[in-house]
Each structure stands twice: as structure tokens, then as C-alpha cells.
Amino acid sequence: MAAKDPQTLIRIARADGSADHASPIDLGARVRELRRARDWTLEQAAAQAGLARSTLSKIENGQMSPTYDALKKLAVGLGISVPQLFTPAPRGQVNGRMTVTKAGEGTAQITTTYEHELLAETLSRKQMLPYRTRVRARRLEEFGGWVRHDGEEFLYVLTGAIRLYTEFYEPVEMKRGDSAYYDASMGHNVVSVSQDDATILWVTSLA
């Protein structure tokens, strides 16, 4: 029996449980869009899917029609379902971006007052900048003035205790499990008030 076109095998479920054939879509362009959304090279995406780089390149450029087995490998490699290969991405959104930073593998950035470990460094075009920080400072005077920058910021105490100084509010002492969310353009500094250096998770918006 002749092999069926992969698109005839894909059915998109409706909310009421019925199904309909997917609207025609440029599979090659869709695969390229999904790959680029993850900041993967052809080599990286092919390795994830268990396909040859040349095969993936031909699929993206519409030079070959992949078998259903190849479609399944592509979907698994991209971390999505097969129907999602034939479903246009919502406008203004990016599907499936993810990166994992194992403990101690973040990029170190050391200052006189903080030791930062930058997280999710391999992911470009982020809307947030997450980093784990060891707070070395013990006195406000150790800073050369207020720290200010664009965006908003979330702070979560991981270990020890800190004192959060802000330009418009009284200092706040915080311990493990406490958190704060504030306008980062407002002057702010953090010092450790525990015997050992405190550690905190900071997430700064980049939008």
C-alpha cells in the first residue's frame, strides 16, 4: 500500500472532542521556526531528533517530504506533539523555549559586594534575567551609592538573612523563604545580616 502523506495523518482535536484536518501549513518553515525559537543550530536540532543534519536541512527547505517516523522523531526532539508541527504558532508568542542550568554551572560574575551566578545564559532574547547571588556586603557603606537599573525585580532569600535597603522605604530584614518585588529603577542594595554570607535568587525583567 502506498505511503500516506504525513499531513493526512494529522488531525487536530476540537474542544468538543471532534476533529478536523489541519489547515495546510509550510512544514519546513514551521520546523525552522520551532528550531530557531529554541536557539538551536541545524546540528543541535538534528542531534536532538536523531536525524541527519542533511535530512533536517532538506525538510526545512521543502526538498523532501518526511516519513511519519521522521515526524515523530522531530516532535520528540523539539519536545512537542506531532500535531503541533502542523499548528501555526500563536502570533507574538514563541513555543517551547527552555534551558537548564545545573547547580554550579552558571556564569560567575564577582564584585566587591556580591558574587553572582548568572542562570539561563544560553537562552537569548530572554524577558527575564535570573541569577543566584551570594551577598558578601555587611554594611550599606560598602556600596558606592544606590544600584539602579531599568525594569522590575524579584528577590527571594535562599539561605541566611539579609537587610534590603531601598530609596523610598525603611530597611527590611528578610530571612530564608522571604521575598520582595520592587521597581528596580528605585535605588536598592542588599547586605547580609547573618553570620555566613546569605544567598538569594534575583530575577530582573528585561522588558
Salt bridges, closest charged atoms under 4 A:
ASP20 OD2 - ARG14 NH2 3.09
GLU33 OE1 - ARG30 NH1 2.92
ASP39 OD2 - ARG97 NH2 3.65
ASP39 OD1 - ARG125 NH1 3.48
GLU43 OE2 - ARG53 NE 2.67
GLU60 OE1 - ARG32 NE 3.63
GLU60 OE2 - ARG35 NE 2.63
ASP69 OD2 - LYS73 NZ 3.89
GLU115 OE1 - ARG134 NH1 3.61
GLU115 OE2 - ARG136 NE 3.61
GLU117 OE1 - ARG132 NH1 2.42
GLU141 OE1 - ARG139 NH1 3.55
GLU153 OE2 - HIS149 NE2 3.19
GLU153 OE1 - HIS188 NE2 3.08
GLU167 OE2 - ARG148 NH2 2.68
GLU173 OE2 - ARG163 NH2 2.53
ASP197 OD2 - ARG134 NE 2.63
ASP197 OD1 - ARG138 NH1 2.86
